[in-house]
Amino acid sequence: MKKPSFYMLLFFLVFCGALAGCAASSTSSSGSDAGSDDVLYQVSTLNALMQGVYDGEITFDQLTKEGDLGIGTFDGLDGEGIVLDGKVYQVRADGKAVQADGSGKTPFAVVTDFEADEQVQLSNINDLSQLQTELDKLLPNPNMFYAFKVEGTFKYVKTRSVPKQNKPYPPLAEVTKTQPTFEFHDVKGTLVGFWCPSFARDVNLPGYHLHFLTADREAGGHLLECSMEEGTVSVDTTTGFHMILPQNEHFAQVDLGHTQEEEIEKVEQ
Amino acid sequence: MKKPSFYMLLFFLVFCGALAGCAASSTSSSGSDAGSDDVLYQVSTLNALMQGVYDGEITFDQLTKEGDLGIGTFDGLDGEGIVLDGKVYQVRADGKAVQADGSGKTPFAVVTDFEADEQVQLSNINDLSQLQTELDKLLPNPNMFYAFKVEGTFKYVKTRSVPKQNKPYPPLAEVTKTQPTFEFHDVKGTLVGFWCPSFARDVNLPGYHLHFLTADREAGGHLLECSMEEGTVSVDTTTGFHMILPQNEHFAQVDLGHTQEEEIEKVEQ
C-alpha cells in the first residue's frame, strides 16, 4: 500500500530524538464488519477545487444527512472543515474553530456515516509518516475507500487553514502559497479523514487526507504533521462512493480532463 | 466535446453513398430540468472488468431498484446486458436476447432512473460517428454524466456479445479478440447507454457506451456501428455518480492504479 511520498519528507527530527527506540505498539480490539455497505459521500471533485471552483454547492444541513464524520471546506474557500459526531467545525484563517451554520454551503466535502469496523491502540508515533505506516496495516484492500478517526494525545500537531477568497477565484495552489499554519504542543484532539485508492486520482486524493480538531473543539485545520503519544484509531471501510457534481457554470467550464497530481501534492502538504 | 477516436474509424461506406447529402435534422421538443438530482449508479469499475473481475456482485433485482435504464454484463461475463423500462435483457453469445432472471448477478453495470431532460428527433444518420456528433449537441456540460435512449428505425446495426467465461478468468481484451458480432438490417429498436466525462477514465469509459435492443426484444448487443433512418433521442443529465465496489478477493487483488485506456478502446470497438 503506497502512501503519498511527500509525507515522507516531513520528518520532525525534534521528536525522532526524543522518541527514538520506542516502537509503536498496536492491538486490534474489535471485530470487523468490513462487508457493510457504507458509502463515502463526496461533493464535487478535488481537481475542481484545485482550479478554484469555490462556490458552495449544498448546505451543511444536507451534507450531515449523508454522513456524521468527514472533512471539507466552505463557500469561497473560507477555512478547513471537520465533521465530527454530526457537527460541522470551521477552522478559519486564524486557526480557531467555530461550529458552522447548517445553512452554510460547501464546494467540496467528503463524509460518511462512521461505524468503526476495527479499532487499534497506538502509542509513541513519531511523525505523520509513521502514523500512516501504522494506518496502512488496517487497510487490507488497496481498491477500497476507508474513513478514519484517531482520538489521541499529541505531543505535536501542525495544521494549516486557508483564507476566504473573492472572485475571480485564484487556483488553490496560489492560495496555499501563503497559507497560515498553526502548531499545537501537548494537545488532545481528533484526526478525521479518509484514505482513497489510486483509481480515485481524478476525483480525490489517493492516499490519506486528514484534518485535526482539538478536544475542546476550539482549533484545528488541515493536518500537515503530528507526533502522537497515544491514541485510538478507528477505521471504517466504505464500499460505496457517491459523488455529486456542482451544477454551477464555473464547474462546467473548468478542464477536468487531466489530473494535476503534482499540484495536488503541493497543495496537500 | 471529444468522442472516443476509435469510433471515427468505423465508417460504413455503403451507407455513406446512399445517404450522402442528407443532413441530419434535429428539433428540440421538450423543456429541460437538467438541474435534477439524478444519479448514475455503477457496479464495480470498467478497469476491474477489463482485468477479468467477472464474478457477479449484486442481483438484478437490486440493480433495478437503482435504475430502470442502463447497460451491463452478467456473472462470468455471460453476455451483454440492456436495462430498459426496468427489465433486464441478456444478449448471449448467439446474439439472441432473453429476459434475465432477477436473482442473477452482475459484475459490472451502469443504470439510472431515466427521466428525459430533453428530446430530439433525428433522421438520416449515416453512421455511429454522425450519431455521436448529433448527441454531442445535447451535452452542454462536459463535466457531467448523461444517460441516453434512442428509439429508432435503423437501416443497419452491428453489435457484439461475449461468451460466458470460466475460471481462471482471462482479461476482457483476450475475450473480445474472438467476439461474435451480429448485423441487423432495416430494424426497429432502442439504443441505451451513457456518456461519461473525461475524469471518469479510471472507473468507466470516457465518451459514449451504448447497447442495442431490437423492438421485439429478441436480439441486440454492445453497439459497434449503426445507421439510423429516423429516431427519437432522449437524454437525461445525471449530476450524481454512485459506485459500489465488489467485495470479493479478485477485486481486491487486481492493480487498478493505472487506466488501460488503449486496452479499453480496443475492447469497446
Interface residues (C-beta under 8 A of the other chain):
Chain A: G35 D37 V39 T45 N47 A48 P140 N141 P142 N143 M144 F145 P197 S198 F199 A200 R201 D202 V203 T239 G240 F241 H242 M243 I244 L245 Q247 F251 A252 V254 L256 G257 H258 T259
Chain B: G35 D37 V39 T45 N47 A48 P140 N141 P142 N143 M144 F145 P197 S198 F199 A200 R201 D202 V203 T239 G240 F241 H242 M243 I244 L245 Q247 F251 A252 V254 L256 G257 H258 T259
